[in-house]
Amino acid sequence: MSAWIELVKEKYALGKKTNKEYSLKQAILAAKKDYKKPNATTLSKKTRKHKKTKGKKGKKGKSAKQRK
């Protein structure tokens, strides 16, 4: 499992021991304060390709010859 999941599980277990009403949301917020992301160089970043939009070509429905 990832380091994030392990940290949340740890925070949840500790919180549950002290408070029976401790929620997973509280564990996530507590883990967020302590979590350090791994270096960006080790992870590959996904990129999206953007669609190219075609520019407008004059008036709709009329060709250049018909406009003259």
Secondary structure, DSSP 8 states (H G I E B T S, - for coil): --HHHHHHHHHHHHHHHH-TT--HHHHHHHHHHH-----TTTS--------------SSTT--HHHH-
